[in-house]
Structure formats: structure tokens, C-alpha cells
Amino acid sequence: MESEDKPLKINEQQNKDFIWTWKSSSKSSKVSVWVPYFNELSKGKGKSHWFITYNGGILDLDLNKVDFILFYGASGVLPLEFLDQLSAHGIIFIIHRRNMVRPYFFFPSNIGDSQDLLTQQILFRTNKIQRSYIARTLIHNRFASFRPDFSVYDQEIIALNQARDVNKVRSIEAVVSARFWKQWFKELGVDESRRSDNYVSTALDAVSKFFYGIILRWVLFHTLSPCHGYLHIPTDYPSLVYDLIEPYRYILELSVKKAFTNVGNNKDLTATALNEAKSLLEESVYVPATRQFVRRKNLLHGVVLALRAYLTGETKRLVIPTEGMKKGGRPPQCGYSLPGEIYLKR
């Protein structure tokens, strides 16, 4: 571990004390940072340079290279100048503590587009048919990601197709998920469950929070409310973000599986799983809905674009971008294209 007189530099690595950083191969890319048990901030040289003291060391932070910050278990004083600089740099900032139901969210003032999506978001949420359709679509994509490792019964798919109430959709998802997790942990060789306190569940939660930060950034950028979801009912937490993670949970599950294979069931699992997740997100995939090659991480922006296109009426269907194989036929009218398209050499 770095000593306190030698601050830890932000790079593309995952620190063993759970400072999350993620930096892609692009020179212009930025990192997302999670700092455990913050207690002090001090200025460095220039407005964007700060030293963050936490329980375990000091982090040398350049705000020009950051797009998301989470302080977990924070105590101490936050200078107003620091918050001003976060807004100026367009950085989303969250403060969270154990047993804190509603974390603090600091949203940049210069984020978002000019279209009024919030009104449409709430109108669709209050419409029972439209809301259940969005919830069904999210869970259909979640179920599709299980295969071929796990089978969803035909009667469950039929029941989901017929569901016209969000509570019914949630009930079907809960039954299938319970069976899925029982099989998943059994195949992993761990005598635990998803709800119990164990290294595997901790790693799954950590990667989920990492995905959460990425999707939250795009939800806010497109001026949607994070707290008005369609599948997750309450509005006292960012339910929409957790809605939009559903089609991509297979990525975080795969990252934990790969990490478990490499380091086993121990305290190193979380850090290793986060590195595996970052590697998976950097891989190139083909998206049949848009007929594009992109890095997997662009799916997490694409799902927000998909919802945006549906809410604005650009498309009559919610077409969630998922990875797959090239196939013939006419692609669906999805109303958006994914950023970061990769053009492969022929």
C-alpha cells in the first residue's frame, strides 16, 4: 500500500483497498473513482488538482481526468470550491454511508440536453400499459441473457408476455431469479446464496455499483430522472438506473465468475472482479439492432438512448441494444445509433 507521504496516482488499475478506477485505451478517456472512508480534502496546484485523504492513504486527483466520484463512509469537511469544480468539470458526485437509504447526489449544472424528457418519462410511468411494456422488455432481455447456461420455462415466458401489471412482471422475475441464483452458486461450487453475506455476493454488489455509476452518468446527461423507474417501483432511490442495469447483469456475473476462477473465494475477489468487468466492457461486440461493432461499455449508454428514443416517439418500440451475431433481414427501427462505432478492417 502506498504510504501517506507518497500519494496514490490515478491510473487504469484497481487498487486493493477498493479505490475504483477505470480508464480505457483511449487517450482522451476519463476515470471513475470510488473512495472508501474519505476524511479530508486539500488543494494541489491549479483549480483541478486535489489531494483526497482516506482511511488508508492519499489519492492524487486531477479533475480533468475524472467523470464520476463516489465517497463511501465519508466524514470530514467538503470545501465549496471542490463542489464548484466538480460542476465545472461535469462530474457526478455521490456520498454514501452504510445503512444510508438515500445517498447525497451532486449533479453538474452543465449536463444534459434541451429536450423535456422528464415530462414524457413521468407520463409513461403513470400509464399502466406503457409502464408494464417497458418493464416486460427489460426482463425479456434479462432472461435472454441467461441462455444457454440457464433455461427459462416456456410457461414463464408466456406469463411474462401476458403480464400487463408491473407487480406481475416483478413476481415472475423474482421466481426465475431465485432459481437462477441457486443454480449459479451451485455451479460456482459455493455453498452460499445471493442474499447471504459472502465474498461472492460482495463482489457482485461492487460490480453492480460500478455499472450503476456509468448508467447514472448517461441518465443524467439525457435529463431523465434517476428516481422514476418502470420496473423498480419506489422513487426514493435511483430506481431507473437499476432498471437499465437488468439487461446487462450477465456481464457483471461473468466478471465475478472469471475472478473466482482466478483468485478463488477470498478477500481479493472484489478487486479482481472489477478488473475483469473493465476488461469485458472494453471488448468489441456486434449489436444486431443497430448493425454496429462497438465496445461493450457503449451498451450502457445505448440503453439510455433506447429509452430516450421510445419516450420521444422516435420509435414505437423499446429496442434495447444487446450483443449478438450478424444475421440477415431488416433490422428493427430503433431510433438511435450507438456512439463509439468501431470500423473493422476488411
C-alpha positions in Angstrom: 0.0 0.0 0.0 1.2 3.5 -0.8 2.3 5.4 2.3 0.7 8.6 3.3 3.7 10.7 2.3 3.5 9.2 -1.2 0.0 9.9 -2.7 -1.5 7.2 -4.9 -1.8 8.3 -8.6 -4.9 7.6 -10.5 -4.3 5.1 -13.3 -6.1 2.2 -15.0 -5.5 -0.2 -12.2 -7.8 -1.4 -9.4 -6.4 -0.6 -6.0 -6.6 -3.4 -3.4 -8.3 -1.1 -1.0 -11.2 -0.7 -3.3 -10.4 2.6 -4.9 -12.2 2.1 -8.3 -10.6 3.5 -11.4 -11.5 2.7 -14.9 -9.6 4.1 -17.9 -10.0 2.8 -21.4 -7.3 2.6 -24.0 -8.4 5.9 -25.5 -6.0 8.8 -24.6 -9.0 11.1 -24.0 -10.8 8.7 -21.7 -11.6 9.6 -18.1 -11.7 7.5 -14.9 -14.5 6.7 -12.4 -13.3 6.8 -8.8 -14.7 5.2 -5.6 -13.0 6.4 -2.4 -13.6 4.5 0.9 -13.9 6.4 4.2 -12.9 9.9 3.0 -11.9 12.3 5.7 -10.0 15.3 4.2 -9.6 17.3 1.0 -6.7 19.6 0.3 -5.8 21.7 -2.8 -3.0 20.9 -5.1 -1.5 23.0 -7.9 -4.2 24.6 -10.1 -8.0 24.5 -9.7 -8.4 20.9 -10.9 -5.8 19.3 -8.7 -6.8 17.9 -5.3 -5.4 15.5 -2.6 -8.0 13.2 -1.0 -7.1 11.7 2.3 -9.0 8.5 3.1 -8.6 5.6 5.5 -5.5 4.0 4.1 -3.7 6.7 2.2 -3.9 9.8 0.0 -5.2 10.0 -3.5 -3.7 12.4 -6.0 -6.7 13.5 -8.2 -6.8 15.6 -11.3 -10.5 16.5 -12.0 -9.7 16.9 -15.7 -9.3 13.1 -15.9 -12.4 12.1 -13.9 -16.1 11.7 -14.8 -17.6 10.1 -11.7 -16.7 10.1 -7.9 -18.3 8.2 -5.1 -17.3 8.8 -1.4 -18.3 5.8 0.7 -18.4 6.1 4.5 -17.4 9.8 4.3 -16.7 12.1 7.2 -15.0 15.4 7.4 -15.4 18.7 5.5 -16.0 19.3 1.8 -14.8 22.7 0.6 -17.3 24.6 -1.5 -14.6 25.2 -4.1 -14.3 21.4 -4.6 -18.0 21.2 -5.3 -17.8 24.2 -7.7 -15.0 22.4 -9.6 -17.0 19.2 -9.8 -19.8 21.1 -11.5 -17.4 23.0 -13.8 -15.9 19.7 -14.9 -19.3 17.9 -15.4 -18.5 15.3 -12.7 -21.3 13.4 -11.0 -20.6 13.1 -7.2 -22.3 10.7 -4.7 -21.8 10.4 -0.9 -23.0 7.2 0.6 -22.7 5.5 4.0 -23.7 2.2 5.4 -27.5 2.0 6.2 -28.0 5.3 4.3 -31.2 4.7 2.3 -30.9 7.9 0.3 -27.3 8.9 -0.6 -26.4 12.5 -1.5 -26.3 13.2 -5.2 -24.5 16.2 -6.7 -25.5 16.8 -10.4 -23.4 19.0 -12.6 -25.2 22.2 -13.8 -23.8 21.9 -17.3 -25.1 18.4 -18.0 -28.0 17.3 -20.3 -29.8 18.2 -23.5 -32.5 20.8 -24.1 -35.4 18.4 -24.7 -38.0 17.9 -22.0 -37.8 14.2 -21.4 -38.8 14.3 -17.7 -42.4 15.0 -18.6 -42.6 12.1 -21.0 -40.8 9.9 -18.5 -43.4 10.5 -15.8 -46.3 10.3 -18.3 -45.1 6.8 -19.4 -44.6 5.8 -15.8 -48.2 6.7 -14.8 -49.6 4.8 -17.9 -50.2 1.2 -16.7 -49.8 -0.3 -20.2 -46.7 1.6 -21.2 -45.1 1.1 -17.9 -45.7 -2.7 -17.9 -44.4 -2.8 -21.5 -41.1 -1.2 -20.6 -40.8 -3.5 -17.5 -41.5 -6.6 -19.7 -39.0 -5.5 -22.3 -36.2 -5.1 -19.7 -37.0 -8.5 -18.1 -37.2 -10.2 -21.5 -33.7 -9.0 -22.2 -32.6 -10.1 -18.8 -34.0 -13.6 -19.4 -32.5 -13.8 -22.9 -29.0 -13.2 -21.4 -29.4 -16.4 -19.2 -29.2 -18.7 -22.2 -27.6 -21.2 -22.9 -26.4 -21.6 -19.3 -29.9 -21.4 -17.8 -33.3 -22.2 -19.1 -36.4 -20.0 -18.5 -39.5 -22.2 -18.7 -41.9 -21.7 -21.6 -44.8 -21.0 -19.2 -42.7 -18.3 -17.6 -42.1 -16.6 -20.9 -45.8 -16.9 -21.8 -46.8 -15.4 -18.4 -44.3 -12.5 -18.9 -45.7 -11.8 -22.4 -49.2 -11.7 -21.0 -48.3 -9.5 -17.9 -50.0 -6.1 -18.0 -49.1 -5.1 -14.5 -45.6 -4.2 -13.1 -46.2 -6.2 -10.0 -46.9 -9.3 -12.1 -43.7 -8.7 -14.1 -41.7 -8.4 -10.8 -43.3 -11.5 -9.4 -42.2 -13.6 -12.5 -38.7 -12.1 -12.4 -38.4 -13.0 -8.7 -39.3 -16.6 -9.2 -36.9 -17.1 -12.2 -34.1 -15.2 -10.4 -34.4 -17.3 -7.3 -33.9 -20.4 -9.4 -31.1 -18.8 -11.4 -29.1 -17.8 -8.4 -29.5 -21.3 -6.8 -28.0 -22.9 -9.9 -25.4 -20.2 -10.4 -23.9 -20.6 -6.9 -24.1 -24.4 -7.2 -22.1 -24.3 -10.4 -19.6 -22.0 -8.8 -19.1 -24.5 -6.0 -20.0 -22.1 -3.2 -22.5 -23.2 -0.5 -24.0 -19.7 -0.2 -26.9 -17.6 -1.6 -27.2 -14.3 -3.3 -28.7 -12.7 -0.2 -26.2 -14.0 2.3 -23.0 -12.2 3.5 -20.2 -13.7 1.5 -17.3 -12.8 -0.8 -19.1 -13.6 -4.0 -22.2 -11.5 -3.1 -19.9 -8.7 -2.1 -18.1 -8.8 -5.4 -21.5 -8.9 -7.3 -22.7 -5.9 -5.4 -19.4 -4.0 -6.1 -19.5 -4.6 -9.8 -23.2 -3.6 -9.8 -22.4 -0.3 -8.2 -19.7 0.2 -10.8 -22.2 -0.3 -13.6 -24.6 1.9 -11.7 -22.2 4.8 -11.8 -21.8 4.5 -15.6 -25.5 4.4 -16.3 -26.3 7.2 -13.9 -24.0 9.4 -15.8 -25.9 8.9 -19.0 -29.3 9.1 -17.4 -28.4 12.5 -16.0 -26.8 13.6 -19.3 -30.0 13.0 -21.1 -32.0 14.8 -18.4 -34.0 11.8 -17.2 -34.9 11.4 -13.6 -32.8 8.6 -12.0 -35.6 8.1 -9.4 -38.6 7.4 -11.7 -38.2 3.8 -12.9 -40.6 1.4 -14.6 -39.7 -2.0 -13.1 -38.5 -0.8 -9.7 -41.4 1.0 -8.1 -40.1 3.3 -5.3 -39.0 6.9 -6.1 -36.8 7.4 -3.0 -33.7 5.9 -4.7 -32.4 5.9 -8.4 -34.7 3.1 -9.5 -34.4 3.9 -13.2 -30.7 3.2 -13.1 -31.3 -0.2 -11.6 -34.0 -0.8 -14.3 -31.5 -0.2 -17.0 -28.8 -2.5 -15.5 -31.1 -5.5 -15.8 -30.2 -6.4 -19.5 -26.5 -6.3 -18.7 -26.3 -8.2 -15.4 -24.8 -11.1 -17.3 -21.6 -9.0 -17.7 -21.1 -8.5 -14.0 -22.0 -12.1 -13.3 -19.4 -13.3 -15.8 -16.8 -10.9 -14.4 -17.3 -12.5 -10.9 -17.1 -16.0 -12.3 -13.9 -15.2 -14.1 -12.4 -13.6 -11.0 -13.5 -16.6 -8.9 -11.7 -18.9 -11.3 -8.5 -16.8 -11.0 -8.3 -16.0 -7.3 -10.9 -18.2 -5.5 -13.3 -17.3 -2.8 -11.4 -14.7 -0.7 -11.0 -11.0 0.0 -9.2 -10.4 -3.3 -12.4 -11.4 -5.3 -13.9 -7.9 -5.4 -10.9 -6.1 -6.8 -10.3 -8.9 -9.3 -13.9 -8.9 -10.4 -13.9 -5.2 -11.0 -10.8 -5.5 -13.2 -12.5 -8.4 -15.1 -15.6 -6.2 -15.6 -13.5 -3.4 -17.0 -11.8 -5.8 -19.4 -15.2 -7.2 -20.5 -16.6 -3.7 -21.1 -13.6 -2.8 -23.3 -14.2 -5.8 -25.6 -15.7 -5.3 -29.1 -19.1 -6.7 -29.7 -21.6 -6.7 -32.6 -25.1 -5.2 -31.9 -27.7 -6.6 -34.4 -30.3 -3.9 -33.5 -28.1 -1.1 -34.9 -25.8 -3.2 -37.1 -22.7 -1.8 -35.4 -19.5 -3.0 -33.8 -18.9 -1.1 -30.5 -17.1 -1.7 -27.3 -19.4 -3.4 -24.8 -19.3 -0.4 -22.5 -21.3 1.6 -25.1 -24.3 -0.7 -24.5 -24.6 1.0 -21.1 -25.1 4.4 -22.9 -27.2 2.7 -25.6 -29.8 1.5 -23.2 -30.4 5.1 -22.2 -30.6 6.2 -25.8 -33.1 3.4 -26.4 -35.4 4.6 -23.7 -34.9 8.2 -24.9 -36.0 7.2 -28.4 -39.1 5.4 -27.1 -40.1 8.3 -24.8 -39.8 10.9 -27.5 -41.8 8.8 -30.0 -38.8 8.4 -32.4 -39.7 4.7 -32.3 -42.8 2.8 -31.4 -40.9 0.0 -29.7 -38.3 0.0 -27.0 -35.3 -1.7 -28.7 -32.6 -2.4 -26.1 -29.1 -2.8 -27.6 -27.6 -6.2 -26.9 -24.7 -8.1 -28.3 -25.2 -10.9 -30.8 -24.2 -12.3 -34.2 -24.6 -10.8 -37.6 -27.8 -12.0 -39.4 -29.8 -11.1 -42.4 -33.2 -9.5 -42.7 -34.4 -6.0 -41.9 -33.1 -4.5 -38.6 -35.7 -3.1 -36.2 -36.4 0.6 -36.3 -34.7 1.5 -33.0 -34.5 5.3 -33.4 -30.8 5.7 -32.4 -27.3 4.6 -33.2 -24.6 3.7 -30.7 -21.7 6.0 -30.0 -18.1 4.8 -30.4 -18.7 2.6 -33.5 -15.7 0.5 -34.5 -14.9 0.1 -38.1 -13.1 -3.2 -38.7 -10.5 -3.6 -41.4 -11.6 -5.9 -44.2 
